[in-house]
Amino acid sequence: MGPHARRSAAAGEALRDCHDVETALAEARKAHDRLHEAIDLLPQGIVFFDAEGRFILWNRKYAEIYNATSHMFRPGARFEDIVRAGVAKGCYPEAIGREEEWIAERMAQFAQPTNRREVTLTDGRCLLIEERATKDGGVVGLRVDITELKQREASFRLLFESNPVPMVVCEIDTERIVGANEAALAHYGYSREEFETLTIRDIQAFEPGVPWDGEHSVDERHARTWKHTKADGSLIDVAVYSRRLTFEERPAVLLALMDITERKRAEAHLAFAAQHDNLTGLANRALLCRQLDECLVHTRRNRKKVAVLFFNLDGFKAVNASRGHGIGDQLLVGVARRLQSVLREEDSIARLGSDEFAIVQSDVSRPEDAALLAQRLLGANSDPYVFDGHTVMCGASIGIAIGPGDGEDADKLLKNANMALSRAKSDGRGLFSFFEAGMDARAQERRRIEMELRAAIDGGVLRSHYQPLIDLKTGRVTGAEALVRWPHPARGMVSPAEFIPVAEETGLINPIGNLMLRRACMDAAGWPGDARVAVNLSPLQFRVGNLLAVVMDALKQSGLPPKRLELEITETLLLEKSDQVLATLHALRALGVRISMDDFGTGYSSLSYLRSFPFDKIKIDRSFVSDLAANQGAQAIVRSIISLGMSLGVTITAEGVETEAELGCLRAEGCHEGQGFLFSRARPNAEIVQLLAAQQTTCGVA
């Protein structure tokens, strides 16, 4: 090849080499652009430096982080110059006052990049800086803005440390307690150093697992209850709330430990109170019914029976009235203890009401088993009770129902046992009585009477009759007692003895009493002369609270002078010793109305009531008048009552006078008034008007 050809070949080779270089440079630029585009997409700041500490490449985020000096960023710019510019602009609070020293420390870190570190900028941002050396001696740096993370950590620490709820942080892997707030230290009694040597299992009393084990997620918002041991060894109930977090770059769980020991104790107390009697600690009706229903289910399997014994004290109201409610409460507690003492462990007892107890006797083979238990219960109650120097005797009666024959559920058995109790009391008290099917029929009859009585009240069927009161010296009619009568379309005149007890039990006595009061005032206002009308009052009329207004309205509507109205009350009302009752009685007397004590001598403390209120009249109960001439004991009692009445200046009236002999005794003792069949039965108002008119004519009154 000649010189020319060789030169041409060399030139061609050079052109190809130049093209290859240009191609390579183009590819390099393209790769650089792609790298730049790629790192610009990263959320962290990325920067590359050469071995001389000069900028090679950085992304958009890095420039945003250092926006105060980013205008100086260019390939070949020295990192130290950028740092100095930032210090000069005051970008680094830590460098203020020690600028050169801080720059030297920073460049030493840059020269030997190893660990992460945090830097706070003047504008409050916090950066996580991580730098690593490359193989060619350069440095690649990562910048992460952790401002929000640091704020969350600060908020967490503030919430954690100052929270009044005890809190600990546990590592999930090791279960070690790595943090405890002041509340936890104070509540558990451990020092911080002691706490952080423990695992969560070390303070758990019984549970083998940890609060974030099993089906309960650590992110669950509902608490789990655990027993924990405090430093002094005492046990507490703790509601544990758990939540996952990262603590010092390790997976951990935050536990809020709420001491619910007192709450659980209070809940247990409330649960007990909801099922037990507050005074005696016995089961209440609700708990007894559940126990009884369980016994009935059991009887269906073993073919045995269950007995319910309804136990009720005799005369408990009198004990309360005469000795006070404090002694009454002590009596109930004493009765409860004695009854429990004769029961088997498998038997149940409950207090159902004031002085009512119910005993469930399980596995009864024959009725005699229940009878023997009833005798033991009555025997246990028979000895006197002594409280604070007071000796109290109080009998009892028992009604017995046996299931499932007398009832297949608790309510039915209790109801039938109660009916049997009523039978025991009516037979003389201090006895026990078994339920009989006829008792239920009688109960149904009482229910029928109640319904028909309500209809009679609403329909205006009830009538007022009047039994005359006779002055025993003159034989004149001084007044008449108003008595209710019920003419029934099918049964004729229904006896008051049949429907008045039903009215008392159901509360119907209140509308009946108010009706009779209004009618009596209206009828008496039309009577000739100044004869008085006597009206019986029920304790229920006082409890309603509007009796004074009812009386005033009856007097106003009728025009009857108050002095001609006589209101009769019984000892039952005064047993309550209510300030409201006494205030109402005084207000009625202030109107001019006369107040009479009915059935005097039959109660426990009749004499004491004469001190509590100045009665205008005392009525001797018919039980003392019956066969008075032949009964010296009754004569002595009547003589004492009349003598007492005379000394107090009150009128004495004898009820139930039926014979001339009784009348002769009463006159001889100086009794003022008499009332009974010897003089007259109860009459309709028209006949009373005729009687009084005839008396007026006989006495010469026009």
C-alpha positions, 0 to 999 in steps of 0.5 A, a space after each residue: 500500500 502506497 503512502 497515499 493509501 495508508 494516509 487514507 486508511 488512517 484518516 478513516 480509522 480516525 473518523 471511526 474512532 471519533 464516531 465511536 467516542 461520540 457514540 460512547 459520550 452520547 450513551 454516557 450522557 443518556 445514562 447520566 440523564 436516566 440516572 438523574 431522572 431516576 434519583 429525582 423520583 426518590 422521596 429522599 435527598 441523594 447526593 454523589 461526591 468524588 474523591 476530592 469532595 466535589 459535587 457530581 450528582 444530586 436529586 431534586 429532593 436534596 436541593 429542596 432540603 438545602 434550599 438556602 444554598 442550592 443555588 451554589 450546587 453545580 458539578 465540581 463545587 466543593 462540599 466544604 464551600 457549600 457547608 461554609 455558606 450554610 453556616 454563614 447563613 445561619 442554617 445550622 443552630 448547633 454551629 452558632 458561636 463555634 462555626 469553625 469548630 463545627 465545620 471541622 467536625 462536619 468535614 471529619 465526619 464527611 471524610 470518614 462516613 460511618 454512622 447515621 446522625 441527626 441534624 436540626 436546621 434553623 427552620 426547625 426541620 430535622 434531617 437524618 443524614 447517612 453517608 457512605 464511601 464508594 469504591 473510588 474514594 467518593 461519597 454517596 449521601 442520603 438525607 431524610 426529612 424526619 421532622 414529622 417523625 420527631 414530632 410524633 416521637 415528642 408527642 408520644 413521649 409527652 403523652 407517655 411520660 405525663 400520662 396519669 395511666 400507668 404505661 409500659 413499652 415492651 419489645 415484642 421479640 424479647 417481651 422485655 419492658 424497655 420503658 415505663 412512665 412515672 405513673 407505672 413506677 408510682 403504681 407498681 412500686 418498682 424503680 425505673 431500673 428494676 422495671 427495665 430488668 423485667 419482662 411483662 411475664 414477670 409482673 403477671 400473676 397467673 396468665 402464661 401468655 402475653 397481652 398481644 398473644 393469640 387471637 387478640 391483635 395488639 392493635 385491638 382497641 378492647 382491653 383484656 383483664 389480667 392479674 398483676 403483681 406489684 412490687 410489694 407482692 399485692 395482686 391487682 386486676 388490670 385492664 390492658 390496652 395494647 398498641 403496636 409501635 416502633 421503639 428505638 428502631 425495634 418492633 414494640 408494643 405500648 401497654 396501658 395498664 388500668 387498675 380496675 381492682 376497685 371497679 371489679 370489687 364494686 361490680 361484685 358488690 353491685 352484683 351481690 346487692 342485685 341478688 341479695 337483701 341488704 339487711 340480712 344478706 340473704 338471697 332476694 326474690 330474683 335469686 331465689 326464683 332462679 334457684 327454685 326453677 333450677 330445683 324444679 328442673 332437677 326434680 324432673 330428672 330424679 322424680 323427687 319434689 321441692 318444697 317452698 315454705 313461706 315464713 312470716 312473723 306474727 305481729 312484726 308491725 307491733 314490734 316496730 311500733 313499740 320498740 322502734 325500727 332499729 330493734 325491728 331490723 335487729 329482729 329480722 337479722 336474728 330471725 334470718 340467722 336462726 332460720 339458716 341454722 336449721 337448714 341443710 347446705 343444699 336448701 336455699 333461703 331468701 327474704 322477700 319483703 318486710 318480715 317475709 322469708 321463703 325457704 326452698 327445700 330440695 329433694 323432698 320425698 314426701 310432704 312429711 319432710 316439709 312438715 318436719 322442716 316447718 316445725 324446726 323453723 317455728 321451733 328455732 324462732 320460738 325462743 326470745 330474742 334479746 337486743 340491747 337489753 330488749 327482750 322480744 317475742 315474735 311468733 311466726 306462721 308458715 305456708 307450704 307448697 310442694 312442686 311440681 304438683 302445686 306449681 311447675 314454676 317458681 312464681 306459681 309455687 311462691 304464690 301458692 305457698 303465700 296462699 297457704 300462709 294466709 290460711 295458717 294465719 287465719 287458723 290461729 297463727 303460730 302454725 303451718 299449713 299446706 297449700 290446697 287446690 281450694 285455696 286457689 279457688 278462693 284466691 280466684 274468688 277474691 280476684 272476682 270480688 275485686 273486679 266486680 267491686 271496681 265496677 260497682 265503684 265506677 257505676 255508683 252502685 255502692 250505698 251509704 247506710 247509717 247505724 245510730 249512736 245512742 246517748 245511754 242516759 237520755 236514750 236520744 240519737 246523738 248521731 250515726 256511723 256511716 257504713 258502706 253497703 254493696 247491693 249486688 245484682 246476683 248475690 244480693 247485699 254483699 257483706 262488708 266483711 267479704 269485700 272490705 278486706 279486698 278493698 284494703 289489699 287492693 287500694 280500692 278503700 281509698 276511692 270508697 272512703 272518699 265516696 262515703 265521706 262525701 255522701 255522709 256529709 251531704 246526707 247529714 247536712 239534710 238531717 233534722 237537728 244537730 246529729 253528728 255523722 261518723 265516718 271511718 278513715 283508712 290508713 291508705 287515705 292518709 298515705 295518699 296525702 290529700 285527705 285534708 283537702 278531701 275533707 274540706 271539699 266535702 264540708 264545703 260542698 255539703 254545707 255541713 258544719 265541721 263540728 257535726 263530722 266525726 272521723 274514726 281512725 284505728 290503731 293501724 294508722 298510728 302504728 306508723 308514727 308518721 309526722 304527716 299523719 299527726 299533722 293531718 289529724 291536728 289540721 282536721 281538729 283545727 277545722 272543728 272536726 271531731 277525731 275518734 279512736 275506734 276499736 280501743 283496747 285491741 291493740 298493743 299500745 292503745 294507751 300510748 296513743 292517747 298521749 300522741 293525740 288528743 282524741 275527742 272520743 274513744 270507742 270500746 271494741 265490741 269484743 269487750 262488750 259481748 256477753 259483758 254481764 257474765 265476763 268479769 275480766 271484760 267488765 274490769 277492762 271496760 270499767 278502766 277504759 270508761 274511767 280513763 275517758 272520764 279523766 281525759 274528758 273524752 266521750 266513751 262509746 261502746 260498740 256491738 251492744 246487743 242485749 239489755 244485760 250488756 246495756 245495763 252494765 255499760 250504764 252502771 259504769 257510766 258509759 256515754 254512748 252505745 251502738 249496736 243491734 239492740 238499738 238499731 241496725 244500719 239504715 238507709 239515709 231516708 230512715 235516719 231522716 225519719 228517725 231524727 224527725 220523729 225524735 225532734 217531734 217527741 222532744 217538742 221541737 217544731 
